[in-house]
């Protein structure tokens, strides 16, 4: 039995309306945000609302491992340990290209940005799997 991706574009695959973290958020706030919502990643935005990076559960774990013990609570801003890049595609990006980029970039989240650069969705491997039939 062979599976086929039942989507034409990134817009067909994405989960719309991702929430974001403010650049002033701390690691404690980011941890609570990700775990309470069950997210693996969140876009970090600046004061103007522009995406400036991504915080993932892995970023939080690496930060915690490198942190000196005994410093509680952790008020380190997310901007000090986030991934300072937002890998994104446009809504009309072909679905096959989305899958290829997830693999080539070796990332678990691709964000979908409108033509003005506003993040309107997110694509994870789970989103791709949901479109297989």
VEXLOSE-104271 format. One line per field, with one value per residue (C-alpha): residue number from 1; x, y, z negated. Coordinates in steps of 0.1 Angstrom, whole numbers, plus 5000, padded with zeros to 4 digits. Each point is the difference from the previous one (the first is absolute). Layout:
N
i	NUM,...
xx	X,...
yy	Y,...
zz	Z,...
//
This chain:
133
i	1,2,3,4,5,6,7,8,9,10,11,12,13,14,15,16,17,18,19,20,21,22,23,24,25,26,27,28,29,30,31,32,33,34,35,36,37,38,39,40,41,42,43,44,45,46,47,48,49,50,51,52,53,54,55,56,57,58,59,60,61,62,63,64,65,66,67,68,69,70,71,72,73,74,75,76,77,78,79,80,81,82,83,84,85,86,87,88,89,90,91,92,93,94,95,96,97,98,99,100,101,102,103,104,105,106,107,108,109,110,111,112,113,114,115,116,117,118,119,120,121,122,123,124,125,126,127,128,129,130,131,132,133
xx	5000,5014,4991,4993,5002,4965,5011,5011,5015,5014,4967,4983,5024,5006,4984,4987,5003,5032,5006,5032,5023,5011,5038,4999,4987,5023,5009,4976,4972,5010,5000,4965,4987,5013,4989,4966,4991,5018,5021,5034,5009,4989,5010,5016,4989,5014,4982,4988,4986,5027,5012,5036,5006,4985,5001,4997,4998,5035,5013,4985,5016,5034,4998,4991,5029,5025,4986,5018,4981,4985,4987,4963,4978,5014,4995,5022,4983,4990,5021,5031,4993,4975,5008,5006,4983,4965,4998,4969,4981,4972,4964,5002,5033,4994,4994,5028,5024,4988,5008,5034,5009,4991,5024,5028,5000,4996,4974,4968,4981,4996,4981,4977,5003,4977,5016,5006,5019,4973,5000,4966,5006,5024,5007,5014,5006,4967,4982,5015,4991,4964,4998,5012,4974
yy	5000,5034,5032,5033,5035,5015,5036,5023,5029,5010,5016,4966,4985,5027,5006,5035,5028,4990,5019,5017,5010,5035,5007,5011,4966,4980,4963,4994,5016,4982,4967,5006,5012,4970,4974,5014,5001,4968,5018,4990,5034,5037,5030,5028,5035,5034,5031,5007,4965,4987,4964,5001,4964,4967,4984,4963,4974,4990,5036,5000,4967,5009,5033,4982,4976,5028,5021,5002,4982,5019,5030,5002,5011,5001,5035,4996,5016,4977,5022,4986,4963,5000,4989,5034,4989,4994,4974,5009,4993,5019,4987,4991,4980,4965,4973,4978,5030,5003,4964,5003,5031,4983,4973,5021,5026,4972,5020,4990,5032,5021,5032,5013,5038,5022,5023,5027,4975,4996,4964,4985,4963,4973,4966,4971,4964,4991,5025,4982,4966,5011,5007,4965,4976
zz	5000,5009,4983,5017,4987,5001,5003,5027,4981,4967,4992,5003,4975,4974,4967,5002,4974,4981,4967,4993,4971,4994,5002,4964,4988,4977,5001,4971,5020,5032,4982,4986,5034,5019,4975,4992,5037,5009,5027,5011,5012,5000,5021,4981,5010,4994,4988,5036,5003,5024,4997,4988,4990,4987,4966,4999,4972,5010,4996,4965,4991,5013,4981,4968,5005,5004,4972,4967,4972,4972,5020,4994,5017,5034,5014,5030,5030,5028,5024,4984,5008,5028,5036,5017,5032,5011,5028,5019,5032,5018,4999,5037,4997,5015,4974,5014,4995,4964,4992,5018,4980,4967,5009,5015,4972,4974,4981,4983,5007,5031,4996,5027,5006,5021,5027,4974,4977,4974,4987,5007,4994,4990,5015,4979,5011,4983,5023,5030,4987,4995,5038,5010,5013
//
